[in-house]
Amino acid sequence: MWVKVGWVAALLAAIGIQKALAGNPIHSALTSFVLVFIISYVYLYRPTYVWGEWDPPMHEMKSMSMSDHPESTDLEGGDGDEEKNNLLSSDEGSHVNSRQDTPEIIRTIDSEAKTPTKATKSFQPRVERIHFLTNIKIFLTFIVVAFHVAGAFGACGKNFPLVIGYYKHHKNTFQTILSGLAILSQSYFMSLFFFISGYLTPSNYERKGGEQFVKDRARRLLIPALAVTFFLVPLITMVAQWSASFPLMYFPFPEHTWFIYWLLLFEWAYITIRKDRLRSNQPSLKLAFPNTATRCGLGFLLCGIPTYILTRKASILLFWGMPTILPGSLFCDILLFFAGTVANESGWISSKVKIADQIDLPLEKFRRVVLTEGLAIFLLHVSHSKSTASNILCYLVAGMYCIDMSICILQLFQEYANKPLPAFLSDATFTVYLIHTFVITVCTSIFVKIYNALYDDPISFSPENGKIFPVSQSHLSGPMDGIVHYFLGFLVVFIVSNAIVWPAACFVRKLPVLNQYL
């Protein structure tokens, strides 16, 4: 109980500090590095006063239990009982599916299984593979790349290392549509990443045990994130500055790796809450799949209204490294991550349990509801009305859309995309996530150079628009206010970036030394 209160108090204190610093962009950005330092200290040094005594791996706990009860069934015995041959936790009361060795949010456990730890060598459970979670991970990674290409073409404000076509006061038609599609993606895709990661966290933690789990997270997530923050992001920034003829400046920043730091923070919170729950002998969470009333309440009260207050009233657009300028950020991410852990313990996702059967609406009606929510967000965002009422309505609908769209994608992939895709796609997703902004920035820079060589009205950058990250307000040449060239530029950069980043990721993750972390 008090652990949960402590985390809520820490969140409120963080909001207060960020609000106090919101008027100064430099001070506000420094909170990103405070989070990086805290997470690095907690995961790299692993102080006992933070983590307490380490929980042993599940197989060790089971062995101790079996020694106390000799009549217990041998987990490695061939009794033909599938449920007993999965890693089960009697004190957690978890179902079969919660012990799956399924792919992680931005990497697959397959890569870790190739080099089993000391804790897992002596016990290799028979596990169930849910392929559609892997396929969702691949799909969302493509969405992330598309979203950041849209950001490079001015559809998301100034929030990218190199931005062209930033038509602040007069967007062309394609940019308006691209901006609307970007906010639709932002409203759910990172939160769905957090949901899947939250779903896999209990299984991974119990399979490896506390100490090994935290060590692996430091090696496989934190260290790559630190490398990107302090080496790759400065390189990306310099490429952008060179393209804009700006003075080169070393500028480390978490950039897109904010997701990794926050994921580690959420997992830290989950572990402490789990320990507290076990100490107080509280039963494992067994909640029913959320019905329409529950989804509305969560979407409006825990996602929509708090996000509106945070961004519009408190004017917090960057929250300890996390971009919060659009819906689908902080509160949605918290809710979806912990909903993932509840889904694990409550058995919402399984090859034997269909998501469609748990939705309290007819499936076609539910999909129409999701489509209506998305259309409402799109129209509210692209409309010229920026009244308080329209903003509140947009955030309320976006909170509901975040939950419903996540469920819709999970259901669609479970029903139509539950077959394994080529392994190189799932193996490469984490590395794609790390390096894709570098590839996009290089491709956008090349587009600028080619465009300026072909046309007399060049794309120019002014330090007034962006002192560190170059931003161009130049209108592209051509008919319809440059829509044709703008669209072709976006399309070419998107295609070329994907054509480069996926093979590059496959190559990079196999290099010596790097293959220990990627």
Disulfide bonds with the S-S distance in Angstrom:
none
